[in-house]
Amino acid sequence: MGGVTHAAPSPVPSPGPPAPCESGGPSSPSVLALAPVIPVVVLQDAADAVPLARALVAGGLPAIEITLRTPAAPDAIRAVAAEVPEAVVGAGTVLTPGQVAAAGAAGAAFLVSPGWSPRLLHAMRDSGRPFLPGVSTASEVVALLDEGVTEMKFFPAEAAGGTAYLTSLAAPLPQARFCPTGGIGPATAPSYLALPNVGCVGGSWMLPADALAAKDWGRVRQLAREAAALAP
């Protein structure tokens, strides 16, 4: 996917009904330009979505990936899209064309998948929303480049080889750029963000389970502020 005209990490508005776009085309928006760190959110209660999103935005992380791992996810995406205009809310763990459609109907501004198939790839492309299909091997990267896709999620980042693997990909595949996600924390995020083929990282370290359970949005805001400061 191509670059954007706005400056990261300023949020962009969630799109209305989109026109189809070709992923990788020069006019396509870029998920990688939204923010240096994208929180990966798993919510059990949609009522927590708005205060959580407001805390993340206040801490400097406007791009928020709400994963479709729980029944609460569509309502959570819908609530953030409607009530937190400063946020750019996306849907993660998108696995099927049906989930692509549901995420779009809920107001997701971007889509993220841990992997991809031709059927899923085409559904994400046809949605008109920017998307990051997941890869963990050079062959998957080459296959996506052949489809015209240049921006990808590298998952599971630490288990799949981390910064060493991404560094190895940079020379033979310089056109590919990544959002590494999986096992990344505040100690390792800067080394990923320093790589020329990394646009942002995804993680959940700013969303500790005890803080979410206690609805401690002040703590989330502070951890988000610290995460936003990791950008080079």
Residue frames as a rotation matrix with the C-alpha (Angstrom) as fourth column:
MET 1
0.577 0.817 0.000 0.00
0.817 -0.577 0.000 0.00
0.000 0.000 -1.000 0.00
GLY 2
-0.022 -0.613 0.789 1.23
0.603 -0.638 -0.479 3.44
0.798 0.465 0.384 -0.80
GLY 3
-0.817 -0.397 -0.417 1.98
0.571 -0.463 -0.678 6.39
0.076 -0.792 0.606 1.42
VAL 4
0.326 0.927 -0.183 -0.37
0.945 -0.326 0.035 8.98
-0.027 -0.184 -0.982 2.81
THR 5
0.007 -0.283 0.959 -0.42
0.444 -0.858 -0.257 12.74
0.896 0.428 0.120 2.63
HIS 6
0.838 0.276 0.471 -0.98
-0.274 -0.533 0.800 13.36
0.472 -0.800 -0.371 6.34
ALA 7
-0.192 -0.971 0.144 1.89
-0.586 -0.004 -0.810 13.40
0.787 -0.240 -0.568 8.83
ALA 8
0.329 0.217 -0.919 2.19
0.501 0.785 0.365 10.57
0.800 -0.581 0.149 11.32
PRO 9
-0.902 0.420 -0.104 1.02
0.432 0.890 -0.150 10.21
0.030 -0.180 -0.983 13.99
SER 10
-0.720 0.680 -0.137 -1.88
-0.618 -0.719 -0.320 12.60
-0.316 -0.146 0.938 13.35
PRO 11
-0.443 0.603 0.663 -5.16
0.303 0.797 -0.523 10.66
-0.844 -0.031 -0.536 13.17
VAL 12
-0.944 0.268 -0.194 -7.13
-0.275 -0.307 0.911 10.45
0.185 0.913 0.363 9.99
PRO 13
-0.228 0.933 0.278 -10.92
-0.920 -0.114 -0.374 10.33
-0.317 -0.341 0.885 9.93
SER 14
-0.521 0.182 0.834 -12.63
0.133 0.982 -0.132 6.98
-0.843 0.042 -0.536 9.73
PRO 15
-0.974 0.096 -0.206 -13.90
-0.224 -0.250 0.942 6.50
0.039 0.963 0.265 6.19
GLY 16
0.006 0.997 0.073 -17.51
-0.764 0.052 -0.643 6.38
-0.645 -0.052 0.762 5.18
PRO 17
0.717 0.258 0.648 -18.58
0.152 0.849 -0.507 3.91
-0.680 0.462 0.569 2.53
PRO 18
-0.117 -0.920 -0.374 -15.33
-0.291 -0.328 0.899 3.53
-0.950 0.214 -0.229 0.61
ALA 19
0.724 0.161 -0.670 -14.67
-0.689 0.128 -0.713 3.26
-0.029 0.979 0.204 -3.08
PRO 20
0.878 -0.430 0.212 -12.67
0.408 0.902 0.140 0.17
-0.251 -0.036 0.967 -4.04
CYS 21
0.608 -0.759 -0.235 -8.93
-0.786 -0.617 -0.041 0.74
-0.114 0.210 -0.971 -4.17
GLU 22
0.698 -0.484 -0.527 -5.97
0.083 0.786 -0.612 -1.30
0.711 0.383 0.589 -5.28
SER 23
0.883 -0.467 -0.048 -3.72
0.056 0.002 0.998 -2.18
-0.466 -0.884 0.028 -2.37
GLY 24
0.010 -0.966 0.259 -0.24
0.753 0.178 0.633 -1.05
-0.657 0.189 0.730 -3.18
GLY 25
0.285 0.142 0.948 -1.43
0.843 -0.508 -0.177 1.77
0.456 0.850 -0.264 -5.43
PRO 26
-0.677 -0.713 0.181 0.02
0.557 -0.657 -0.508 5.24
0.481 -0.244 0.842 -4.89
SER 27
-0.396 0.579 0.713 -3.31
-0.443 -0.800 0.403 6.74
0.804 -0.156 0.573 -3.78
SER 28
0.361 0.544 -0.757 -4.07
0.367 0.663 0.652 4.11
0.857 -0.513 0.040 -1.12
PRO 29
0.573 -0.165 0.803 -3.83
-0.715 -0.580 0.391 5.21
0.401 -0.798 -0.450 2.51
SER 30
-0.173 -0.778 -0.604 -1.22
-0.125 0.626 -0.770 3.57
0.977 -0.058 -0.205 4.71
VAL 31
0.856 0.401 -0.326 -1.77
0.219 0.290 0.932 1.87
0.468 -0.869 0.160 8.05
LEU 32
0.172 -0.894 -0.414 1.95
0.954 0.255 -0.155 2.18
0.244 -0.369 0.897 8.72
ALA 33
-0.592 -0.425 0.685 1.72
0.370 -0.898 -0.238 5.98
0.716 0.112 0.689 8.75
LEU 34
0.440 0.883 0.162 -1.03
0.237 -0.288 0.928 6.24
0.866 -0.369 -0.336 11.39
ALA 35
0.769 -0.225 0.599 1.21
-0.637 -0.363 0.680 5.97
0.065 -0.904 -0.422 14.47
PRO 36
-0.224 -0.938 -0.265 4.54
-0.836 0.325 -0.442 4.41
0.501 0.123 -0.857 15.48
VAL 37
-0.995 -0.022 0.102 2.78
-0.077 0.811 -0.579 2.06
-0.070 -0.584 -0.809 17.90
ILE 38
-0.252 0.953 -0.170 -0.64
-0.629 -0.028 0.777 0.49
0.736 0.302 0.606 17.35
PRO 39
-0.589 0.105 0.801 -2.26
-0.715 0.393 -0.578 -0.92
-0.375 -0.914 -0.156 20.49
VAL 40
-0.605 0.398 -0.690 -3.74
-0.216 0.752 0.623 -4.38
0.766 0.526 -0.369 19.94
VAL 41
-0.599 0.482 0.639 -6.92
-0.798 -0.295 -0.525 -4.47
-0.065 -0.825 0.562 22.03
VAL 42
-0.642 0.502 -0.579 -8.94
0.265 0.855 0.446 -7.49
0.719 0.133 -0.682 23.15
LEU 43
-0.707 0.453 0.542 -12.17
-0.689 -0.615 -0.384 -6.43
0.159 -0.645 0.747 24.86
GLN 44
-0.863 0.465 -0.197 -14.64
0.496 0.854 -0.156 -8.59
0.096 -0.232 -0.968 26.73
ASP 45
0.053 0.871 -0.489 -17.04
0.807 -0.326 -0.492 -5.70
-0.588 -0.369 -0.720 27.37
ALA 46
-0.084 -0.044 0.996 -17.89
0.875 -0.482 0.052 -3.20
0.478 0.875 0.079 24.64
ALA 47
0.886 0.464 -0.006 -18.70
0.399 -0.755 0.520 -0.63
0.236 -0.464 -0.854 27.34
ASP 48
0.438 -0.805 -0.401 -14.97
0.435 -0.201 0.878 -0.32
-0.787 -0.558 0.262 28.01
ALA 49
0.163 -0.445 0.881 -14.16
0.986 0.101 -0.131 0.60
-0.031 0.890 0.455 24.42
VAL 50
0.641 0.157 0.751 -14.80
0.375 -0.918 -0.128 4.35
0.670 0.364 -0.647 24.53
PRO 51
0.928 -0.340 0.152 -12.96
-0.328 -0.553 0.766 5.18
-0.176 -0.761 -0.625 27.79
LEU 52
0.379 -0.826 0.418 -10.09
0.500 0.563 0.659 2.90
-0.779 -0.041 0.626 26.74
ALA 53
0.256 -0.253 0.933 -9.84
0.938 -0.168 -0.302 4.57
0.233 0.953 0.194 23.33
ARG 54
0.865 0.096 0.493 -9.91
0.036 -0.991 0.130 8.02
0.501 -0.095 -0.860 24.92
ALA 55
0.773 -0.629 0.085 -7.08
-0.121 -0.015 0.992 7.03
-0.623 -0.777 -0.088 27.25
LEU 56
0.182 -0.722 0.668 -4.97
0.813 0.492 0.310 5.74
-0.553 0.487 0.677 24.36
VAL 57
0.439 0.037 0.898 -5.59
0.713 -0.623 -0.323 8.84
0.547 0.781 -0.300 22.26
ALA 58
0.970 -0.056 0.237 -4.76
-0.181 -0.818 0.546 11.10
0.163 -0.573 -0.803 25.20
GLY 59
0.546 -0.810 0.215 -1.51
0.067 0.297 0.952 9.19
-0.835 -0.506 0.216 25.60
GLY 60
-0.031 -0.583 -0.812 -0.56
-0.769 -0.505 0.392 9.79
-0.639 0.636 -0.432 21.97
LEU 61
-0.910 -0.215 0.354 -1.68
0.016 0.836 0.548 6.54
-0.414 0.505 -0.758 20.33
PRO 62
-0.317 0.854 -0.413 -4.57
-0.780 -0.483 -0.399 7.43
-0.540 0.195 0.819 18.01
ALA 63
-0.127 0.243 -0.962 -4.54
-0.780 0.575 0.248 4.24
0.613 0.782 0.116 15.89
ILE 64
-0.359 0.136 0.923 -6.26
-0.789 0.484 -0.378 1.39
-0.498 -0.864 -0.067 17.73
GLU 65
-0.533 0.150 -0.832 -6.67
-0.522 0.716 0.464 -2.20
0.665 0.682 -0.303 16.56
ILE 66
-0.107 0.578 0.809 -9.62
-0.886 0.314 -0.341 -3.94
-0.452 -0.753 0.479 18.20
THR 67
-0.904 -0.360 -0.232 -9.34
-0.427 0.798 0.425 -7.65
0.032 0.483 -0.875 17.53
LEU 68
0.054 0.957 -0.284 -12.30
-0.893 0.173 0.415 -9.75
0.446 0.232 0.864 16.44
ARG 69
-0.735 -0.422 -0.531 -11.52
-0.147 0.863 -0.483 -12.38
0.662 -0.277 -0.697 19.07
THR 70
-0.859 0.474 -0.192 -14.52
0.316 0.197 -0.928 -11.69
-0.402 -0.858 -0.319 21.28
PRO 71
-0.127 0.905 0.407 -18.26
0.987 0.074 0.144 -11.19
0.101 0.420 -0.902 20.69
ALA 72
0.434 0.305 -0.848 -17.89
0.565 -0.825 -0.007 -7.64
-0.702 -0.476 -0.530 22.02
ALA 73
-0.517 -0.856 0.006 -15.54
0.577 -0.344 0.741 -6.55
-0.632 0.387 0.672 19.23
PRO 74
-0.424 0.338 0.840 -18.03
0.790 -0.315 0.526 -5.29
0.442 0.887 -0.133 16.59
ASP 75
0.697 0.716 -0.046 -19.92
0.630 -0.580 0.517 -3.17
0.344 -0.389 -0.855 19.12
ALA 76
0.340 -0.669 -0.661 -16.62
0.585 -0.400 0.706 -1.91
-0.736 -0.627 0.255 20.52
ILE 77
-0.673 -0.577 0.463 -15.45
0.704 -0.307 0.640 -0.82
-0.228 0.757 0.613 17.07
ARG 78
-0.015 0.781 0.624 -18.81
0.768 -0.391 0.507 0.80
0.640 0.487 -0.594 16.38
ALA 79
0.764 0.338 -0.549 -18.71
0.638 -0.517 0.571 2.75
-0.091 -0.787 -0.610 19.67
VAL 80
-0.078 -0.876 -0.475 -15.18
0.556 -0.434 0.709 4.07
-0.828 -0.209 0.521 19.17
ALA 81
-0.658 -0.144 0.739 -15.89
0.746 -0.258 0.614 5.05
0.102 0.955 0.277 15.56
ALA 82
0.211 0.874 0.438 -18.99
0.695 -0.449 0.561 6.98
0.687 0.186 -0.703 16.67
GLU 83
0.920 0.337 -0.198 -17.82
0.354 -0.502 0.789 8.52
0.166 -0.797 -0.581 19.93
VAL 84
0.375 -0.860 -0.346 -14.04
0.263 -0.260 0.929 9.03
-0.889 -0.439 0.129 19.69
PRO 85
0.987 0.128 0.094 -13.45
0.122 -0.236 -0.964 11.00
-0.101 0.963 -0.248 16.48
GLU 86
0.468 -0.880 -0.078 -9.79
-0.870 -0.474 0.132 11.55
-0.153 0.006 -0.988 17.34
ALA 87
-0.122 -0.485 0.866 -9.17
-0.321 0.845 0.428 7.79
-0.939 -0.226 -0.259 17.15
VAL 88
-0.070 0.073 -0.995 -8.56
-0.963 0.255 0.087 5.73
0.260 0.964 0.053 14.03
VAL 89
-0.020 0.159 0.987 -10.11
-0.660 0.740 -0.132 2.40
-0.751 -0.654 0.090 14.94
GLY 90
-0.263 -0.129 -0.956 -9.36
-0.878 0.444 0.182 -0.75
0.401 0.887 -0.230 12.99
ALA 91
0.776 0.533 0.338 -10.28
-0.613 0.764 0.202 -4.41
-0.151 -0.364 0.919 13.17
GLY 92
-0.341 -0.934 -0.107 -7.68
-0.939 0.343 -0.007 -7.08
0.044 0.098 -0.994 13.87
THR 93
-0.747 -0.035 0.664 -7.61
-0.158 0.979 -0.126 -10.86
-0.646 -0.199 -0.737 13.66
VAL 94
0.259 0.787 -0.559 -9.67
-0.823 -0.123 -0.555 -10.60
-0.506 0.604 0.616 10.47
LEU 95
-0.549 -0.508 0.664 -9.82
-0.270 0.859 0.435 -14.14
-0.791 0.059 -0.608 9.11
THR 96
-0.380 0.530 0.758 -12.74
0.790 0.613 -0.032 -14.37
-0.481 0.586 -0.652 6.66
PRO 97
-0.793 0.187 0.580 -14.49
0.330 -0.667 0.668 -12.27
0.512 0.721 0.467 4.01
GLY 98
0.284 0.947 -0.147 -17.51
0.631 -0.069 0.773 -12.23
0.722 -0.312 -0.617 6.32
GLN 99
0.286 -0.254 -0.924 -15.43
0.873 -0.329 0.360 -10.59
-0.395 -0.910 0.128 9.04
VAL 100
-0.822 -0.529 0.212 -14.15
0.564 -0.703 0.433 -8.05
-0.081 0.476 0.876 6.52
ALA 101
-0.346 0.789 0.509 -17.75
0.332 -0.404 0.852 -7.08
0.877 0.464 -0.122 5.79
ALA 102
0.541 0.581 -0.608 -18.73
0.749 -0.004 0.663 -7.01
0.383 -0.814 -0.437 9.46
ALA 103
-0.195 -0.704 -0.683 -15.72
0.866 -0.451 0.218 -4.88
-0.461 -0.549 0.697 10.38
GLY 104
-0.878 -0.106 0.466 -16.56
0.382 -0.742 0.551 -2.41
0.288 0.662 0.693 7.64
ALA 105
0.040 0.984 0.172 -20.18
0.421 -0.173 0.890 -2.24
0.906 0.037 -0.422 8.72
ALA 106
0.493 0.096 -0.865 -19.06
0.870 -0.051 0.490 -1.49
0.003 -0.994 -0.109 12.28
GLY 107
0.996 -0.075 0.045 -16.94
-0.071 -0.994 -0.083 1.43
0.051 0.080 -0.996 11.09
ALA 108
0.426 -0.903 0.065 -13.42
0.514 0.301 0.803 -0.03
-0.744 -0.308 0.592 11.05
ALA 109
0.746 -0.215 -0.631 -11.02
-0.501 -0.805 -0.317 2.32
-0.440 0.552 -0.708 9.26
PHE 110
-0.113 -0.786 -0.608 -8.42
-0.942 0.279 -0.186 -0.37
0.316 0.552 -0.772 8.58
LEU 111
0.905 0.424 -0.043 -8.06
-0.410 0.893 0.189 -4.15
0.119 -0.153 0.981 8.65
VAL 112
-0.193 -0.972 0.131 -5.33
-0.976 0.177 -0.126 -6.41
0.099 -0.152 -0.983 10.03
SER 113
0.863 0.428 -0.269 -4.96
-0.418 0.903 0.094 -10.17
0.283 0.032 0.959 9.63
PRO 114
0.407 -0.749 0.522 -2.44
-0.521 0.280 0.807 -12.57
-0.751 -0.600 -0.276 11.21
GLY 115
-0.588 -0.531 0.610 -2.12
0.246 0.601 0.760 -14.33
-0.770 0.598 -0.223 7.85
TRP 116
-0.127 0.571 -0.811 -3.73
-0.794 -0.548 -0.262 -14.34
-0.594 0.611 0.523 4.44
SER 117
-0.288 0.122 0.950 -5.31
0.558 0.827 0.063 -16.42
-0.778 0.548 -0.307 1.72
PRO 118
-0.929 -0.043 0.368 -6.19
0.347 -0.451 0.822 -15.29
0.131 0.891 0.434 -1.82
ARG 119
-0.058 0.994 0.089 -9.87
0.751 -0.015 0.660 -15.17
0.658 0.105 -0.746 -0.86
LEU 120
0.432 0.167 -0.886 -9.25
0.827 -0.466 0.315 -13.07
-0.360 -0.869 -0.340 2.25
LEU 121
-0.597 -0.743 -0.301 -6.79
0.519 -0.645 0.562 -10.82
-0.612 0.180 0.770 0.44
HIS 122
-0.759 0.343 0.553 -9.28
0.456 -0.326 0.828 -10.04
0.465 0.881 0.091 -2.30
ALA 123
0.325 0.911 -0.254 -12.04
0.834 -0.150 0.531 -9.32
0.446 -0.384 -0.809 0.24
MET 124
0.166 -0.337 -0.927 -9.79
0.718 -0.603 0.347 -6.90
-0.676 -0.723 0.142 2.14
ARG 125
-0.860 -0.504 0.086 -8.77
0.404 -0.566 0.719 -5.20
-0.313 0.652 0.690 -1.09
ASP 126
-0.478 0.748 0.460 -12.36
0.576 -0.128 0.808 -4.93
0.663 0.651 -0.369 -2.29
SER 127
0.202 0.566 -0.799 -13.38
0.972 -0.213 0.095 -3.31
-0.116 -0.797 -0.593 1.01
GLY 128
0.492 -0.082 0.867 -11.59
0.379 -0.876 -0.298 -0.13
0.784 0.475 -0.400 -0.03
ARG 129
0.955 -0.168 0.243 -9.97
-0.294 -0.447 0.845 0.11
-0.033 -0.879 -0.476 3.40
PRO 130
0.045 -0.989 -0.139 -6.22
-0.821 0.042 -0.569 -0.02
0.569 0.140 -0.810 4.02
PHE 131
0.945 0.306 0.114 -5.15
-0.321 0.806 0.498 -3.41
0.061 -0.507 0.860 5.30
LEU 132
-0.134 -0.983 0.127 -2.17
-0.990 0.126 -0.069 -5.36
0.052 -0.135 -0.989 6.61
PRO 133
0.822 0.325 -0.468 -2.13
-0.335 0.940 0.064 -9.07
0.461 0.105 0.881 5.71
GLY 134
0.603 -0.572 0.556 0.09
-0.613 0.115 0.782 -11.13
-0.511 -0.812 -0.281 7.97
VAL 135
0.662 -0.504 -0.555 3.32
-0.259 0.542 -0.800 -12.83
0.703 0.673 0.228 6.89
SER 136
0.751 -0.514 0.414 6.09
-0.421 0.110 0.900 -14.74
-0.508 -0.851 -0.134 8.61
THR 137
0.169 -0.712 0.682 8.18
0.563 0.638 0.526 -16.07
-0.809 0.294 0.508 5.69
ALA 138
-0.606 -0.494 -0.624 9.98
-0.244 -0.632 0.736 -14.66
-0.757 0.598 0.263 2.67
SER 139
-0.882 0.303 0.360 7.77
0.468 0.496 0.731 -16.72
0.043 0.814 -0.579 0.36
GLU 140
0.103 0.964 -0.243 4.63
0.958 -0.162 -0.237 -15.10
-0.268 -0.209 -0.941 1.78
VAL 141
0.030 -0.176 -0.984 6.18
0.077 -0.981 0.177 -11.67
-0.997 -0.081 -0.016 1.32
VAL 142
-0.899 -0.418 -0.130 7.06
-0.112 -0.066 0.991 -12.43
-0.423 0.906 0.013 -2.31
ALA 143
-0.559 0.762 0.327 3.54
0.826 0.481 0.294 -13.72
0.067 0.435 -0.898 -2.96
LEU 144
0.354 0.699 -0.622 2.02
0.715 -0.631 -0.302 -10.50
-0.603 -0.337 -0.723 -1.62
LEU 145
-0.323 -0.531 -0.783 4.42
-0.178 -0.779 0.602 -8.35
-0.929 0.334 0.157 -3.60
ASP 146
-0.948 0.006 0.319 3.29
0.296 0.386 0.874 -10.26
-0.118 0.922 -0.368 -6.67
GLU 147
-0.048 0.998 0.035 -0.27
0.998 0.046 0.038 -9.19
0.036 0.037 -0.999 -5.75
GLY 148
-0.057 -0.041 0.998 0.82
0.377 -0.926 -0.016 -5.55
0.925 0.375 0.068 -5.55
VAL 149
0.930 0.366 -0.016 0.78
0.126 -0.277 0.953 -5.40
0.344 -0.888 -0.303 -1.75
THR 150
0.038 -0.986 0.163 3.82
0.133 -0.157 -0.979 -3.76
0.990 0.059 0.125 -0.18
GLU 151
-0.447 -0.138 0.884 2.71
-0.777 -0.430 -0.460 -3.23
0.444 -0.892 0.085 3.44
MET 152
0.127 0.349 -0.929 2.26
0.007 0.936 0.352 -6.22
0.992 -0.051 0.117 5.72
LYS 153
0.661 0.039 0.750 1.98
-0.749 -0.032 0.662 -7.37
0.050 -0.999 0.008 9.31
PHE 154
-0.238 -0.757 -0.609 4.99
-0.428 0.645 -0.634 -9.45
0.872 0.110 -0.477 10.42
PHE 155
0.175 0.466 0.867 3.56
-0.984 0.117 0.135 -11.99
-0.039 -0.877 0.479 12.84
PRO 156
0.948 0.120 -0.295 4.45
0.318 -0.309 0.896 -13.52
0.016 -0.943 -0.332 15.25
ALA 157
0.763 -0.629 0.148 7.38
-0.425 -0.662 -0.618 -11.14
0.486 0.409 -0.772 15.21
GLU 158
0.146 -0.771 0.620 9.59
-0.968 0.016 0.249 -12.42
-0.202 -0.637 -0.744 18.01
ALA 159
0.313 0.030 0.949 8.87
-0.186 0.982 0.030 -16.10
-0.931 -0.186 0.313 17.38
ALA 160
0.908 0.129 0.399 9.41
0.344 0.314 -0.885 -15.70
-0.240 0.940 0.241 13.62
GLY 161
0.219 -0.933 0.287 12.90
0.946 0.131 -0.297 -14.24
0.239 0.337 0.911 13.91
GLY 162
0.484 0.048 -0.874 12.45
0.620 -0.724 0.303 -10.70
-0.618 -0.688 -0.380 15.18
THR 163
0.681 -0.241 -0.691 14.67
-0.404 -0.911 -0.081 -7.84
-0.611 0.334 -0.718 14.04
ALA 164
-0.417 -0.886 0.201 17.31
-0.312 0.348 0.884 -10.19
-0.854 0.306 -0.421 12.65
TYR 165
-0.267 0.393 0.880 14.81
0.760 0.648 -0.058 -11.74
-0.593 0.653 -0.471 10.24
LEU 166
0.785 0.609 -0.111 13.43
0.440 -0.675 -0.592 -8.37
-0.435 0.416 -0.798 9.13
THR 167
0.288 -0.780 -0.555 16.97
-0.547 -0.610 0.574 -7.09
-0.786 0.138 -0.602 8.57
SER 168
-0.591 -0.518 0.619 17.64
0.124 0.700 0.703 -10.12
-0.797 0.492 -0.349 6.37
LEU 169
0.154 0.752 0.641 14.54
0.866 0.210 -0.454 -9.36
-0.476 0.625 -0.619 4.28
ALA 170
0.513 0.161 -0.843 15.47
0.049 -0.986 -0.159 -5.73
-0.857 0.041 -0.513 3.68
ALA 171
-0.439 -0.790 -0.428 18.18
-0.409 -0.248 0.878 -6.28
-0.800 0.561 -0.215 1.05
PRO 172
-0.926 0.044 0.376 16.40
0.329 0.585 0.742 -8.74
-0.187 0.810 -0.556 -1.29
LEU 173
-0.123 0.968 0.218 12.91
0.922 0.031 0.386 -7.30
0.367 0.249 -0.897 -0.71
PRO 174
-0.886 -0.368 -0.280 13.40
0.456 -0.799 -0.391 -3.55
-0.080 -0.475 0.877 -0.11
GLN 175
-0.672 0.675 0.306 9.93
-0.258 -0.600 0.757 -2.65
0.694 0.430 0.577 -1.35
ALA 176
0.156 0.734 -0.661 8.23
0.495 0.521 0.695 -4.57
0.855 -0.436 -0.282 1.49
ARG 177
-0.643 -0.278 0.714 7.44
-0.435 -0.634 -0.639 -2.70
0.631 -0.721 0.286 4.71
PHE 178
-0.302 0.373 -0.877 6.11
0.484 0.853 0.196 -4.13
0.821 -0.365 -0.438 7.93
CYS 179
0.144 0.333 0.932 4.19
-0.837 -0.462 0.295 -3.70
0.528 -0.822 0.212 11.16
PRO 180
-0.598 -0.398 -0.696 5.79
-0.010 0.872 -0.490 -6.33
0.801 -0.286 -0.525 13.43
THR 181
0.129 0.685 0.717 3.42
-0.925 -0.178 0.336 -7.68
0.358 -0.706 0.611 16.08
GLY 182
0.819 0.243 -0.519 3.72
-0.070 0.941 0.330 -10.52
0.569 -0.234 0.788 18.56
GLY 183
0.547 -0.598 -0.586 5.91
0.831 0.474 0.292 -10.62
0.103 -0.646 0.756 21.65
ILE 184
-0.270 -0.645 0.715 7.04
0.511 -0.726 -0.461 -7.00
0.816 0.241 0.525 21.32
GLY 185
0.537 0.384 -0.751 7.35
0.843 -0.272 0.464 -4.85
-0.026 -0.883 -0.469 24.44
PRO 186
0.992 -0.089 -0.088 8.82
-0.085 -0.996 0.041 -1.50
-0.092 -0.033 -0.995 25.45
ALA 187
0.291 -0.951 0.105 12.35
-0.204 0.045 0.978 -2.93
-0.935 -0.306 -0.181 25.63
THR 188
-0.381 -0.454 0.805 12.32
0.575 0.565 0.591 -4.32
-0.724 0.689 0.045 22.08
ALA 189
0.632 0.743 0.221 10.03
0.637 -0.336 -0.694 -1.88
-0.441 0.579 -0.686 20.23
PRO 190
0.587 -0.403 -0.703 12.77
-0.428 -0.891 0.153 0.74
-0.687 0.211 -0.695 19.60
SER 191
-0.499 -0.834 0.236 14.99
-0.225 0.388 0.894 -1.79
-0.837 0.393 -0.382 17.82
TYR 192
-0.150 0.543 0.827 12.12
0.863 0.480 -0.159 -2.67
-0.483 0.690 -0.540 15.48
LEU 193
0.791 0.564 -0.239 11.21
0.413 -0.779 -0.472 0.96
-0.452 0.274 -0.849 14.86
ALA 194
0.191 -0.816 -0.546 14.82
-0.408 -0.572 0.712 1.73
-0.893 0.087 -0.442 13.92
LEU 195
-0.410 -0.342 0.845 14.69
0.510 0.682 0.524 -0.66
-0.756 0.646 -0.105 10.94
PRO 196
-0.822 0.036 -0.569 14.20
-0.395 -0.754 0.524 0.96
-0.410 0.655 0.634 7.53
ASN 197
-0.743 0.564 -0.361 11.54
-0.119 0.420 0.900 -1.58
0.659 0.711 -0.245 6.50
VAL 198
-0.412 0.622 -0.666 9.42
0.908 0.339 -0.245 -1.10
0.073 -0.706 -0.705 9.65
GLY 199
-0.401 0.356 0.844 6.76
0.153 -0.883 0.445 1.61
0.903 0.307 0.300 9.70
CYS 200
0.038 0.427 0.903 5.19
-0.914 -0.350 0.205 0.85
0.404 -0.834 0.377 13.08
VAL 201
-0.898 -0.234 -0.373 4.84
-0.068 0.911 -0.406 -1.92
0.435 -0.339 -0.834 15.64
GLY 202
0.207 0.973 0.101 1.79
-0.464 0.007 0.886 -3.49
0.861 -0.230 0.453 17.24
GLY 203
-0.730 -0.465 -0.501 1.55
0.199 0.557 -0.807 -4.56
0.654 -0.688 -0.314 20.85
SER 204
0.394 0.919 -0.016 -0.52
0.181 -0.061 0.982 -4.77
0.901 -0.390 -0.191 23.99
TRP 205
-0.364 -0.614 -0.700 2.00
0.799 0.180 -0.573 -3.96
0.478 -0.768 0.426 26.70
MET 206
-0.929 0.057 0.366 0.26
-0.178 -0.935 -0.307 -0.63
0.324 -0.351 0.878 27.34
LEU 207
0.048 0.998 0.045 -2.93
-0.778 0.009 0.628 -2.57
0.626 -0.065 0.777 28.14
PRO 208
-0.896 -0.438 -0.072 -2.08
-0.299 0.715 -0.632 -4.76
0.328 -0.545 -0.772 31.16
ALA 209
-0.364 0.806 -0.467 -4.87
0.376 0.585 0.718 -7.10
0.852 0.085 -0.516 32.19
ASP 210
-0.344 0.241 -0.908 -5.06
0.935 -0.004 -0.355 -5.77
-0.089 -0.971 -0.224 35.74
ALA 211
-0.889 0.020 -0.457 -5.45
-0.007 -0.999 -0.031 -2.19
-0.458 -0.024 0.889 34.53
LEU 212
-0.706 0.678 -0.206 -8.27
-0.327 -0.054 0.944 -3.19
0.629 0.733 0.260 32.17
ALA 213
-0.289 0.611 -0.737 -9.98
0.696 0.663 0.276 -5.20
0.657 -0.433 -0.617 34.89
ALA 214
-0.351 0.079 -0.933 -9.79
0.829 -0.437 -0.349 -2.23
-0.436 -0.896 0.088 37.26
LYS 215
0.563 0.504 0.655 -10.79
0.787 -0.569 -0.240 0.21
0.251 0.650 -0.717 34.51
ASP 216
0.311 -0.591 -0.745 -7.68
0.462 -0.590 0.662 2.18
-0.830 -0.550 0.089 35.41
TRP 217
0.761 0.079 0.644 -7.72
0.643 -0.227 -0.732 4.44
0.088 0.971 -0.223 32.36
GLY 218
0.861 -0.509 -0.007 -5.19
-0.491 -0.835 0.250 6.80
-0.133 -0.212 -0.968 33.92
ARG 219
0.123 -0.836 0.535 -2.62
-0.213 0.504 0.837 4.02
-0.969 -0.217 -0.116 33.99
VAL 220
0.337 0.059 0.940 -3.43
0.809 0.492 -0.321 3.10
-0.481 0.869 0.119 30.39
ARG 221
0.981 0.050 0.186 -2.98
0.138 -0.856 -0.498 6.74
0.134 0.514 -0.847 29.39
GLN 222
0.557 -0.829 0.057 0.43
-0.651 -0.393 0.649 6.89
-0.516 -0.398 -0.759 31.06
LEU 223
-0.019 -0.560 0.828 1.60
0.198 0.810 0.552 3.63
-0.980 0.175 0.095 29.48
ALA 224
0.634 0.294 0.716 0.37
0.751 -0.010 -0.661 4.87
-0.187 0.956 -0.227 26.11
ARG 225
0.942 -0.324 -0.090 2.34
-0.331 -0.941 -0.074 8.09
-0.061 0.099 -0.993 26.59
GLU 226
0.164 -0.926 0.340 5.48
-0.490 0.222 0.843 6.06
-0.856 -0.305 -0.418 27.30
ALA 227
0.114 -0.070 0.991 4.86
0.630 0.776 -0.018 3.88
-0.768 0.627 0.133 24.25
ALA 228
0.907 0.275 0.318 4.37
0.420 -0.553 -0.720 6.90
-0.022 0.787 -0.617 21.98
ALA 229
0.723 -0.679 -0.127 7.71
-0.597 -0.706 0.380 8.27
-0.348 -0.199 -0.916 23.19
LEU 230
0.230 -0.658 0.717 9.52
0.166 0.753 0.637 5.17
-0.959 -0.028 0.282 21.85
ALA 231
0.882 0.136 0.451 9.32
0.458 -0.025 -0.888 6.47
-0.109 0.990 -0.084 18.28
PRO 232
-0.091 -0.996 0.004 12.76
0.947 -0.085 0.309 7.40
-0.307 0.031 0.951 16.90
